[in-house]
């Protein structure tokens, strides 16, 4: 799964979620939802197919947390 995140300024970044973690995050991420991510990694985007022209990507780990933004 390679979701795209957009910040409040409109900047986009691709994320990577390994297949064994998809069931854990699938119910937490929804299109057009505002969330707060924590405990994630940032690394070089070495994907052959880059959805976003950005040299970095967010990497989800088992310890990554997704919290709905209530503000």
mmCIF file of the N, C-alpha and C atoms, coordinates in Angstrom:
data_MODEL
# 
_entry.id   MODEL 
# 
loop_
_atom_site.group_PDB 
_atom_site.id 
_atom_site.type_symbol 
_atom_site.label_atom_id 
_atom_site.label_alt_id 
_atom_site.label_comp_id 
_atom_site.label_asym_id 
_atom_site.label_entity_id 
_atom_site.label_seq_id 
_atom_site.pdbx_PDB_ins_code 
_atom_site.Cartn_x 
_atom_site.Cartn_y 
_atom_site.Cartn_z 
_atom_site.occupancy 
_atom_site.B_iso_or_equiv 
_atom_site.pdbx_formal_charge 
_atom_site.auth_seq_id 
_atom_site.auth_comp_id 
_atom_site.auth_asym_id 
_atom_site.auth_atom_id 
_atom_site.pdbx_PDB_model_num 
ATOM 1   N N  . UNK A 1 1  ? 0.862   -1.168 0.000  1.00 0.00 ? 1  UNK A N  1 
ATOM 2   C CA . UNK A 1 1  ? 0.000   0.000  0.000  1.00 0.00 ? 1  UNK A CA 1 
ATOM 3   C C  . UNK A 1 1  ? 0.906   1.227  0.000  1.00 0.00 ? 1  UNK A C  1 
ATOM 4   N N  . UNK A 1 2  ? 0.630   2.168  -0.891 1.00 0.00 ? 2  UNK A N  1 
ATOM 5   C CA . UNK A 1 2  ? 1.420   3.389  -0.999 1.00 0.00 ? 2  UNK A CA 1 
ATOM 6   C C  . UNK A 1 2  ? 0.516   4.621  -0.926 1.00 0.00 ? 2  UNK A C  1 
ATOM 7   N N  . UNK A 1 3  ? 0.037   4.977  0.269  1.00 0.00 ? 3  UNK A N  1 
ATOM 8   C CA . UNK A 1 3  ? -0.823  6.156  0.372  1.00 0.00 ? 3  UNK A CA 1 
ATOM 9   C C  . UNK A 1 3  ? -0.037  7.443  0.153  1.00 0.00 ? 3  UNK A C  1 
ATOM 10  N N  . UNK A 1 4  ? -0.750  8.488  -0.184 1.00 0.00 ? 4  UNK A N  1 
ATOM 11  C CA . UNK A 1 4  ? -0.183  9.819  -0.367 1.00 0.00 ? 4  UNK A CA 1 
ATOM 12  C C  . UNK A 1 4  ? -0.733  10.709 0.738  1.00 0.00 ? 4  UNK A C  1 
ATOM 13  N N  . UNK A 1 5  ? 0.151   11.417 1.417  1.00 0.00 ? 5  UNK A N  1 
ATOM 14  C CA . UNK A 1 5  ? -0.262  12.347 2.464  1.00 0.00 ? 5  UNK A CA 1 
ATOM 15  C C  . UNK A 1 5  ? -0.016  13.763 2.000  1.00 0.00 ? 5  UNK A C  1 
ATOM 16  N N  . UNK A 1 6  ? -0.907  14.666 2.387  1.00 0.00 ? 6  UNK A N  1 
ATOM 17  C CA . UNK A 1 6  ? -0.816  16.076 2.022  1.00 0.00 ? 6  UNK A CA 1 
ATOM 18  C C  . UNK A 1 6  ? -0.865  16.891 3.300  1.00 0.00 ? 6  UNK A C  1 
ATOM 19  N N  . UNK A 1 7  ? 0.113   17.808 3.469  1.00 0.00 ? 7  UNK A N  1 
ATOM 20  C CA . UNK A 1 7  ? 0.098   18.629 4.676  1.00 0.00 ? 7  UNK A CA 1 
ATOM 21  C C  . UNK A 1 7  ? -0.773  19.871 4.465  1.00 0.00 ? 7  UNK A C  1 
ATOM 22  N N  . UNK A 1 8  ? -0.851  20.709 5.501  1.00 0.00 ? 8  UNK A N  1 
ATOM 23  C CA . UNK A 1 8  ? -1.732  21.884 5.449  1.00 0.00 ? 8  UNK A CA 1 
ATOM 24  C C  . UNK A 1 8  ? -1.303  22.901 4.397  1.00 0.00 ? 8  UNK A C  1 
ATOM 25  N N  . UNK A 1 9  ? -0.070  22.802 3.900  1.00 0.00 ? 9  UNK A N  1 
ATOM 26  C CA . UNK A 1 9  ? 0.418   23.714 2.862  1.00 0.00 ? 9  UNK A CA 1 
ATOM 27  C C  . UNK A 1 9  ? 0.255   23.128 1.467  1.00 0.00 ? 9  UNK A C  1 
ATOM 28  N N  . UNK A 1 10 ? -0.226  21.895 1.382  1.00 0.00 ? 10 UNK A N  1 
ATOM 29  C CA . UNK A 1 10 ? -0.449  21.257 0.083  1.00 0.00 ? 10 UNK A CA 1 
ATOM 30  C C  . UNK A 1 10 ? 0.713   20.412 -0.409 1.00 0.00 ? 10 UNK A C  1 
ATOM 31  N N  . UNK A 1 11 ? 1.779   20.298 0.388  1.00 0.00 ? 11 UNK A N  1 
ATOM 32  C CA . UNK A 1 11 ? 2.919   19.469 -0.014 1.00 0.00 ? 11 UNK A CA 1 
ATOM 33  C C  . UNK A 1 11 ? 2.539   17.992 0.118  1.00 0.00 ? 11 UNK A C  1 
ATOM 34  N N  . UNK A 1 12 ? 2.917   17.198 -0.868 1.00 0.00 ? 12 UNK A N  1 
ATOM 35  C CA . UNK A 1 12 ? 2.570   15.780 -0.889 1.00 0.00 ? 12 UNK A CA 1 
ATOM 36  C C  . UNK A 1 12 ? 3.797   14.932 -0.610 1.00 0.00 ? 12 UNK A C  1 
ATOM 37  N N  . UNK A 1 13 ? 3.579   13.793 0.055  1.00 0.00 ? 13 UNK A N  1 
ATOM 38  C CA . UNK A 1 13 ? 4.639   12.820 0.268  1.00 0.00 ? 13 UNK A CA 1 
ATOM 39  C C  . UNK A 1 13 ? 4.027   11.430 0.201  1.00 0.00 ? 13 UNK A C  1 
ATOM 40  N N  . UNK A 1 14 ? 4.754   10.533 -0.429 1.00 0.00 ? 14 UNK A N  1 
ATOM 41  C CA . UNK A 1 14 ? 4.325   9.148  -0.560 1.00 0.00 ? 14 UNK A CA 1 
ATOM 42  C C  . UNK A 1 14 ? 4.695   8.394  0.709  1.00 0.00 ? 14 UNK A C  1 
ATOM 43  N N  . UNK A 1 15 ? 3.922   7.396  1.040  1.00 0.00 ? 15 UNK A N  1 
ATOM 44  C CA . UNK A 1 15 ? 4.223   6.549  2.191  1.00 0.00 ? 15 UNK A CA 1 
ATOM 45  C C  . UNK A 1 15 ? 4.266   5.100  1.739  1.00 0.00 ? 15 UNK A C  1 
ATOM 46  N N  . UNK A 1 16 ? 4.919   4.292  2.527  1.00 0.00 ? 16 UNK A N  1 
ATOM 47  C CA . UNK A 1 16 ? 4.983   2.872  2.233  1.00 0.00 ? 16 UNK A CA 1 
ATOM 48  C C  . UNK A 1 16 ? 4.550   2.062  3.439  1.00 0.00 ? 16 UNK A C  1 
ATOM 49  N N  . UNK A 1 17 ? 3.637   1.124  3.189  1.00 0.00 ? 17 UNK A N  1 
ATOM 50  C CA . UNK A 1 17 ? 3.191   0.218  4.240  1.00 0.00 ? 17 UNK A CA 1 
ATOM 51  C C  . UNK A 1 17 ? 3.397   -1.198 3.716  1.00 0.00 ? 17 UNK A C  1 
ATOM 52  N N  . UNK A 1 18 ? 4.259   -1.951 4.362  1.00 0.00 ? 18 UNK A N  1 
ATOM 53  C CA . UNK A 1 18 ? 4.547   -3.319 3.922  1.00 0.00 ? 18 UNK A CA 1 
ATOM 54  C C  . UNK A 1 18 ? 3.287   -4.185 4.028  1.00 0.00 ? 18 UNK A C  1 
ATOM 55  N N  . UNK A 1 19 ? 3.202   -5.176 3.176  1.00 0.00 ? 19 UNK A N  1 
ATOM 56  C CA . UNK A 1 19 ? 1.983   -5.982 3.047  1.00 0.00 ? 19 UNK A CA 1 
ATOM 57  C C  . UNK A 1 19 ? 1.526   -6.609 4.365  1.00 0.00 ? 19 UNK A C  1 
ATOM 58  N N  . UNK A 1 20 ? 2.446   -7.034 5.218  1.00 0.00 ? 20 UNK A N  1 
ATOM 59  C CA . UNK A 1 20 ? 2.035   -7.663 6.476  1.00 0.00 ? 20 UNK A CA 1 
ATOM 60  C C  . UNK A 1 20 ? 1.469   -6.655 7.484  1.00 0.00 ? 20 UNK A C  1 
ATOM 61  N N  . UNK A 1 21 ? 1.684   -5.343 7.247  1.00 0.00 ? 21 UNK A N  1 
ATOM 62  C CA . UNK A 1 21 ? 1.143   -4.307 8.137  1.00 0.00 ? 21 UNK A CA 1 
ATOM 63  C C  . UNK A 1 21 ? -0.168  -3.697 7.615  1.00 0.00 ? 21 UNK A C  1 
ATOM 64  N N  . UNK A 1 22 ? -0.526  -3.987 6.384  1.00 0.00 ? 22 UNK A N  1 
ATOM 65  C CA . UNK A 1 22 ? -1.734  -3.398 5.799  1.00 0.00 ? 22 UNK A CA 1 
ATOM 66  C C  . UNK A 1 22 ? -2.982  -3.684 6.634  1.00 0.00 ? 22 UNK A C  1 
ATOM 67  N N  . UNK A 1 23 ? -3.216  -4.900 7.096  1.00 0.00 ? 23 UNK A N  1 
ATOM 68  C CA . UNK A 1 23 ? -4.433  -5.135 7.896  1.00 0.00 ? 23 UNK A CA 1 
ATOM 69  C C  . UNK A 1 23 ? -4.483  -4.275 9.169  1.00 0.00 ? 23 UNK A C  1 
ATOM 70  N N  . UNK A 1 24 ? -3.344  -3.987 9.739  1.00 0.00 ? 24 UNK A N  1 
ATOM 71  C CA . UNK A 1 24 ? -3.297  -3.180 10.958 1.00 0.00 ? 24 UNK A CA 1 
ATOM 72  C C  . UNK A 1 24 ? -3.696  -1.726 10.703 1.00 0.00 ? 24 UNK A C  1 
ATOM 73  N N  . UNK A 1 25 ? -3.251  -1.155 9.568  1.00 0.00 ? 25 UNK A N  1 
ATOM 74  C CA . UNK A 1 25 ? -3.507  0.258  9.281  1.00 0.00 ? 25 UNK A CA 1 
ATOM 75  C C  . UNK A 1 25 ? -4.701  0.491  8.369  1.00 0.00 ? 25 UNK A C  1 
ATOM 76  N N  . UNK A 1 26 ? -5.199  -0.538 7.714  1.00 0.00 ? 26 UNK A N  1 
ATOM 77  C CA . UNK A 1 26 ? -6.280  -0.386 6.738  1.00 0.00 ? 26 UNK A CA 1 
ATOM 78  C C  . UNK A 1 26 ? -7.504  0.319  7.320  1.00 0.00 ? 26 UNK A C  1 
ATOM 79  N N  . UNK A 1 27 ? -7.909  -0.021 8.508  1.00 0.00 ? 27 UNK A N  1 
ATOM 80  C CA . UNK A 1 27 ? -9.072  0.613  9.116  1.00 0.00 ? 27 UNK A CA 1 
ATOM 81  C C  . UNK A 1 27 ? -8.806  1.987  9.705  1.00 0.00 ? 27 UNK A C  1 
ATOM 82  N N  . UNK A 1 28 ? -7.527  2.363  9.810  1.00 0.00 ? 28 UNK A N  1 
ATOM 83  C CA . UNK A 1 28 ? -7.167  3.646  10.417 1.00 0.00 ? 28 UNK A CA 1 
ATOM 84  C C  . UNK A 1 28 ? -6.973  4.766  9.396  1.00 0.00 ? 28 UNK A C  1 
ATOM 85  N N  . UNK A 1 29 ? -6.773  4.393  8.138  1.00 0.00 ? 29 UNK A N  1 
ATOM 86  C CA . UNK A 1 29 ? -6.527  5.382  7.092  1.00 0.00 ? 29 UNK A CA 1 
ATOM 87  C C  . UNK A 1 29 ? -7.697  5.397  6.122  1.00 0.00 ? 29 UNK A C  1 
ATOM 88  N N  . UNK A 1 30 ? -8.270  6.586  5.941  1.00 0.00 ? 30 UNK A N  1 
ATOM 89  C CA . UNK A 1 30 ? -9.389  6.735  5.020  1.00 0.00 ? 30 UNK A CA 1 
ATOM 90  C C  . UNK A 1 30 ? -9.157  7.958  4.154  1.00 0.00 ? 30 UNK A C  1 
ATOM 91  N N  . UNK A 1 31 ? -9.618  7.891  2.936  1.00 0.00 ? 31 UNK A N  1 
ATOM 92  C CA . UNK A 1 31 ? -9.471  9.003  2.007  1.00 0.00 ? 31 UNK A CA 1 
ATOM 93  C C  . UNK A 1 31 ? -10.114 10.261 2.585  1.00 0.00 ? 31 UNK A C  1 
ATOM 94  N N  . UNK A 1 32 ? -9.433  11.377 2.428  1.00 0.00 ? 32 UNK A N  1 
ATOM 95  C CA . UNK A 1 32 ? -9.884  12.704 2.877  1.00 0.00 ? 32 UNK A CA 1 
ATOM 96  C C  . UNK A 1 32 ? -9.949  12.854 4.397  1.00 0.00 ? 32 UNK A C  1 
ATOM 97  N N  . UNK A 1 33 ? -9.414  11.909 5.147  1.00 0.00 ? 33 UNK A N  1 
ATOM 98  C CA . UNK A 1 33 ? -9.393  12.017 6.605  1.00 0.00 ? 33 UNK A CA 1 
ATOM 99  C C  . UNK A 1 33 ? -8.157  12.811 7.030  1.00 0.00 ? 33 UNK A C  1 
ATOM 100 N N  . UNK A 1 34 ? -8.294  13.545 8.118  1.00 0.00 ? 34 UNK A N  1 
ATOM 101 C CA . UNK A 1 34 ? -7.174  14.277 8.687  1.00 0.00 ? 34 UNK A CA 1 
ATOM 102 C C  . UNK A 1 34 ? -6.662  13.463 9.870  1.00 0.00 ? 34 UNK A C  1 
ATOM 103 N N  . UNK A 1 35 ? -5.376  13.097 9.819  1.00 0.00 ? 35 UNK A N  1 
ATOM 104 C CA . UNK A 1 35 ? -4.792  12.262 10.873 1.00 0.00 ? 35 UNK A CA 1 
ATOM 105 C C  . UNK A 1 35 ? -3.453  12.836 11.324 1.00 0.00 ? 35 UNK A C  1 
ATOM 106 N N  . UNK A 1 36 ? -3.044  12.403 12.479 1.00 0.00 ? 36 UNK A N  1 
ATOM 107 C CA . UNK A 1 36 ? -1.726  12.735 13.010 1.00 0.00 ? 36 UNK A CA 1 
ATOM 108 C C  . UNK A 1 36 ? -0.930  11.437 13.056 1.00 0.00 ? 36 UNK A C  1 
ATOM 109 N N  . UNK A 1 37 ? 0.229   11.442 12.409 1.00 0.00 ? 37 UNK A N  1 
ATOM 110 C CA . UNK A 1 37 ? 1.098   10.272 12.403 1.00 0.00 ? 37 UNK A CA 1 
ATOM 111 C C  . UNK A 1 37 ? 2.225   10.476 13.405 1.00 0.00 ? 37 UNK A C  1 
ATOM 112 N N  . UNK A 1 38 ? 2.585   9.411  14.094 1.00 0.00 ? 38 UNK A N  1 
ATOM 113 C CA . UNK A 1 38 ? 3.757   9.471  14.962 1.00 0.00 ? 38 UNK A CA 1 
ATOM 114 C C  . UNK A 1 38 ? 4.465   8.127  14.927 1.00 0.00 ? 38 UNK A C  1 
ATOM 115 N N  . UNK A 1 39 ? 5.720   8.144  15.316 1.00 0.00 ? 39 UNK A N  1 
ATOM 116 C CA . UNK A 1 39 ? 6.573   6.951  15.340 1.00 0.00 ? 39 UNK A CA 1 
ATOM 117 C C  . UNK A 1 39 ? 6.698   6.292  13.965 1.00 0.00 ? 39 UNK A C  1 
ATOM 118 N N  . UNK A 1 40 ? 6.978   7.098  12.961 1.00 0.00 ? 40 UNK A N  1 
ATOM 119 C CA . UNK A 1 40 ? 7.198   6.608  11.600 1.00 0.00 ? 40 UNK A CA 1 
ATOM 120 C C  . UNK A 1 40 ? 8.627   6.935  11.191 1.00 0.00 ? 40 UNK A C  1 
ATOM 121 N N  . UNK A 1 41 ? 9.051   6.403  10.081 1.00 0.00 ? 41 UNK A N  1 
ATOM 122 C CA . UNK A 1 41 ? 10.383  6.693  9.566  1.00 0.00 ? 41 UNK A CA 1 
ATOM 123 C C  . UNK A 1 41 ? 10.297  7.497  8.284  1.00 0.00 ? 41 UNK A C  1 
ATOM 124 N N  . UNK A 1 42 ? 11.383  8.165  7.949  1.00 0.00 ? 42 UNK A N  1 
ATOM 125 C CA . UNK A 1 42 ? 11.497  8.888  6.684  1.00 0.00 ? 42 UNK A CA 1 
ATOM 126 C C  . UNK A 1 42 ? 12.767  8.396  6.013  1.00 0.00 ? 42 UNK A C  1 
ATOM 127 N N  . UNK A 1 43 ? 12.640  7.994  4.771  1.00 0.00 ? 43 UNK A N  1 
ATOM 128 C CA . UNK A 1 43 ? 13.794  7.494  4.040  1.00 0.00 ? 43 UNK A CA 1 
ATOM 129 C C  . UNK A 1 43 ? 13.738  7.904  2.590  1.00 0.00 ? 43 UNK A C  1 
ATOM 130 N N  . UNK A 1 44 ? 14.774  7.554  1.860  1.00 0.00 ? 44 UNK A N  1 
ATOM 131 C CA . UNK A 1 44 ? 14.817  7.857  0.438  1.00 0.00 ? 44 UNK A CA 1 
ATOM 132 C C  . UNK A 1 44 ? 13.713  7.101  -0.292 1.00 0.00 ? 44 UNK A C  1 
ATOM 133 N N  . UNK A 1 45 ? 13.099  7.765  -1.243 1.00 0.00 ? 45 UNK A N  1 
ATOM 134 C CA . UNK A 1 45 ? 12.084  7.114  -2.068 1.00 0.00 ? 45 UNK A CA 1 
ATOM 135 C C  . UNK A 1 45 ? 12.795  6.477  -3.260 1.00 0.00 ? 45 UNK A C  1 
ATOM 136 N N  . UNK A 1 46 ? 13.105  5.199  -3.125 1.00 0.00 ? 46 UNK A N  1 
ATOM 137 C CA . UNK A 1 46 ? 13.813  4.471  -4.181 1.00 0.00 ? 46 UNK A CA 1 
ATOM 138 C C  . UNK A 1 46 ? 12.862  3.628  -5.023 1.00 0.00 ? 46 UNK A C  1 
ATOM 139 N N  . UNK A 1 47 ? 11.565  3.867  -4.884 1.00 0.00 ? 47 UNK A N  1 
ATOM 140 C CA . UNK A 1 47 ? 10.590  3.106  -5.671 1.00 0.00 ? 47 UNK A CA 1 
ATOM 141 C C  . UNK A 1 47 ? 10.800  3.363  -7.155 1.00 0.00 ? 47 UNK A C  1 
ATOM 142 N N  . UNK A 1 48 ? 10.633  2.328  -7.960 1.00 0.00 ? 48 UNK A N  1 
ATOM 143 C CA . UNK A 1 48 ? 10.751  2.495  -9.407 1.00 0.00 ? 48 UNK A CA 1 
ATOM 144 C C  . UNK A 1 48 ? 9.634   3.372  -9.944 1.00 0.00 ? 48 UNK A C  1 
ATOM 145 N N  . UNK A 1 49 ? 8.439   3.222  -9.371 1.00 0.00 ? 49 UNK A N  1 
ATOM 146 C CA . UNK A 1 49 ? 7.295   4.034  -9.777 1.00 0.00 ? 49 UNK A CA 1 
ATOM 147 C C  . UNK A 1 49 ? 6.975   4.996  -8.639 1.00 0.00 ? 49 UNK A C  1 
ATOM 148 N N  . UNK A 1 50 ? 7.318   6.259  -8.835 1.00 0.00 ? 50 UNK A N  1 
ATOM 149 C CA . UNK A 1 50 ? 7.062   7.269  -7.812 1.00 0.00 ? 50 UNK A CA 1 
ATOM 150 C C  . UNK A 1 50 ? 5.739   7.962  -8.113 1.00 0.00 ? 50 UNK A C  1 
ATOM 151 N N  . UNK A 1 51 ? 4.826   7.862  -7.189 1.00 0.00 ? 51 UNK A N  1 
ATOM 152 C CA . UNK A 1 51 ? 3.520   8.497  -7.347 1.00 0.00 ? 51 UNK A CA 1 
ATOM 153 C C  . UNK A 1 51 ? 3.662   10.007 -7.180 1.00 0.00 ? 51 UNK A C  1 
ATOM 154 N N  . UNK A 1 52 ? 4.568   10.424 -6.314 1.00 0.00 ? 52 UNK A N  1 
ATOM 155 C CA . UNK A 1 52 ? 4.820   11.834 -6.034 1.00 0.00 ? 52 UNK A CA 1 
ATOM 156 C C  . UNK A 1 52 ? 6.293   12.105 -6.332 1.00 0.00 ? 52 UNK A C  1 
ATOM 157 N N  . UNK A 1 53 ? 6.567   13.206 -7.018 1.00 0.00 ? 53 UNK A N  1 
ATOM 158 C CA . UNK A 1 53 ? 7.954   13.569 -7.299 1.00 0.00 ? 53 UNK A CA 1 
ATOM 159 C C  . UNK A 1 53 ? 8.525   14.199 -6.029 1.00 0.00 ? 53 UNK A C  1 
ATOM 160 N N  . UNK A 1 54 ? 9.100   13.361 -5.203 1.00 0.00 ? 54 UNK A N  1 
ATOM 161 C CA . UNK A 1 54 ? 9.606   13.757 -3.895 1.00 0.00 ? 54 UNK A CA 1 
ATOM 162 C C  . UNK A 1 54 ? 10.722  12.769 -3.567 1.00 0.00 ? 54 UNK A C  1 
ATOM 163 N N  . UNK A 1 55 ? 11.891  13.254 -3.147 1.00 0.00 ? 55 UNK A N  1 
ATOM 164 C CA . UNK A 1 55 ? 13.010  12.328 -2.910 1.00 0.00 ? 55 UNK A CA 1 
ATOM 165 C C  . UNK A 1 55 ? 12.870  11.463 -1.652 1.00 0.00 ? 55 UNK A C  1 
ATOM 166 N N  . UNK A 1 56 ? 11.897  11.765 -0.810 1.00 0.00 ? 56 UNK A N  1 
ATOM 167 C CA . UNK A 1 56 ? 11.729  11.018 0.435  1.00 0.00 ? 56 UNK A CA 1 
ATOM 168 C C  . UNK A 1 56 ? 10.342  10.408 0.529  1.00 0.00 ? 56 UNK A C  1 
ATOM 169 N N  . UNK A 1 57 ? 10.197  9.443  1.425  1.00 0.00 ? 57 UNK A N  1 
ATOM 170 C CA . UNK A 1 57 ? 8.889   8.855  1.674  1.00 0.00 ? 57 UNK A CA 1 
ATOM 171 C C  . UNK A 1 57 ? 8.780   8.498  3.150  1.00 0.00 ? 57 UNK A C  1 
ATOM 172 N N  . UNK A 1 58 ? 7.544   8.375  3.606  1.00 0.00 ? 58 UNK A N  1 
ATOM 173 C CA . UNK A 1 58 ? 7.258   7.969  4.979  1.00 0.00 ? 58 UNK A CA 1 
ATOM 174 C C  . UNK A 1 58 ? 7.184   6.451  5.009  1.00 0.00 ? 58 UNK A C  1 
ATOM 175 N N  . UNK A 1 59 ? 7.805   5.857  6.005  1.00 0.00 ? 59 UNK A N  1 
ATOM 176 C CA . UNK A 1 59 ? 7.749   4.404  6.189  1.00 0.00 ? 59 UNK A CA 1 
ATOM 177 C C  . UNK A 1 59 ? 6.974   4.091  7.463  1.00 0.00 ? 59 UNK A C  1 
ATOM 178 N N  . UNK A 1 60 ? 5.968   3.264  7.330  1.00 0.00 ? 60 UNK A N  1 
ATOM 179 C CA . UNK A 1 60 ? 5.173   2.835  8.480  1.00 0.00 ? 60 UNK A CA 1 
ATOM 180 C C  . UNK A 1 60 ? 5.835   1.627  9.125  1.00 0.00 ? 60 UNK A C  1 
ATOM 181 N N  . UNK A 1 61 ? 5.809   1.586  10.444 1.00 0.00 ? 61 UNK A N  1 
ATOM 182 C CA . UNK A 1 61 ? 6.305   0.457  11.215 1.00 0.00 ? 61 UNK A CA 1 
ATOM 183 C C  . UNK A 1 61 ? 5.183   -0.056 12.098 1.00 0.00 ? 61 UNK A C  1 
ATOM 184 N N  . UNK A 1 62 ? 5.416   -1.189 12.740 1.00 0.00 ? 62 UNK A N  1 
ATOM 185 C CA . UNK A 1 62 ? 4.395   -1.723 13.647 1.00 0.00 ? 62 UNK A CA 1 
ATOM 186 C C  . UNK A 1 62 ? 4.094   -0.738 14.776 1.00 0.00 ? 62 UNK A C  1 
ATOM 187 N N  . UNK A 1 63 ? 5.075   0.055  15.190 1.00 0.00 ? 63 UNK A N  1 
ATOM 188 C CA . UNK A 1 63 ? 4.885   1.016  16.281 1.00 0.00 ? 63 UNK A CA 1 
ATOM 189 C C  . UNK A 1 63 ? 4.291   2.350  15.816 1.00 0.00 ? 63 UNK A C  1 
ATOM 190 N N  . UNK A 1 64 ? 4.108   2.529  14.499 1.00 0.00 ? 64 UNK A N  1 
ATOM 191 C CA . UNK A 1 64 ? 3.521   3.770  13.980 1.00 0.00 ? 64 UNK A CA 1 
ATOM 192 C C  . UNK A 1 64 ? 2.100   3.915  14.502 1.00 0.00 ? 64 UNK A C  1 
ATOM 193 N N  . UNK A 1 65 ? 1.766   5.138  14.916 1.00 0.00 ? 65 UNK A N  1 
ATOM 194 C CA . UNK A 1 65 ? 0.402   5.383  15.382 1.00 0.00 ? 65 UNK A CA 1 
ATOM 195 C C  . UNK A 1 65 ? -0.296  6.382  14.472 1.00 0.00 ? 65 UNK A C  1 
ATOM 196 N N  . UNK A 1 66 ? -1.562  6.138  14.248 1.00 0.00 ? 66 UNK A N  1 
ATOM 197 C CA . UNK A 1 66 ? -2.418  7.002  13.442 1.00 0.00 ? 66 UNK A CA 1 
ATOM 198 C C  . UNK A 1 66 ? -3.548  7.471  14.352 1.00 0.00 ? 66 UNK A C  1 
ATOM 199 N N  . UNK A 1 67 ? -3.597  8.779  14.580 1.00 0.00 ? 67 UNK A N  1 
ATOM 200 C CA . UNK A 1 67 ? -4.613  9.351  15.472 1.00 0.00 ? 67 UNK A CA 1 
ATOM 201 C C  . UNK A 1 67 ? -5.483  10.313 14.676 1.00 0.00 ? 67 UNK A C  1 
ATOM 202 N N  . UNK A 1 68 ? -6.809  10.168 14.719 1.00 0.00 ? 68 UNK A N  1 
ATOM 203 C CA . UNK A 1 68 ? -7.675  11.136 14.036 1.00 0.00 ? 68 UNK A CA 1 
ATOM 204 C C  . UNK A 1 68 ? -7.482  12.534 14.638 1.00 0.00 ? 68 UNK A C  1 
ATOM 205 N N  . UNK A 1 69 ? -7.415  13.535 13.777 1.00 0.00 ? 69 UNK A N  1 
ATOM 206 C CA . UNK A 1 69 ? -7.275  14.921 14.231 1.00 0.00 ? 69 UNK A CA 1 
ATOM 207 C C  . UNK A 1 69 ? -8.666  15.439 14.575 1.00 0.00 ? 69 UNK A C  1 
ATOM 208 N N  . UNK A 1 70 ? -8.879  15.837 15.792 1.00 0.00 ? 70 UNK A N  1 
ATOM 209 C CA . UNK A 1 70 ? -10.193 16.287 16.244 1.00 0.00 ? 70 UNK A CA 1 
ATOM 210 C C  . UNK A 1 70 ? -10.333 17.804 16.263 1.00 0.00 ? 70 UNK A C  1 
ATOM 211 N N  . UNK A 1 71 ? -9.307  18.524 15.794 1.00 0.00 ? 71 UNK A N  1 
ATOM 212 C CA . UNK A 1 71 ? -9.396  19.994 15.839 1.00 0.00 ? 71 UNK A CA 1 
ATOM 213 C C  . UNK A 1 71 ? -10.156 20.559 14.659 1.00 0.00 ? 71 UNK A C  1 
# 
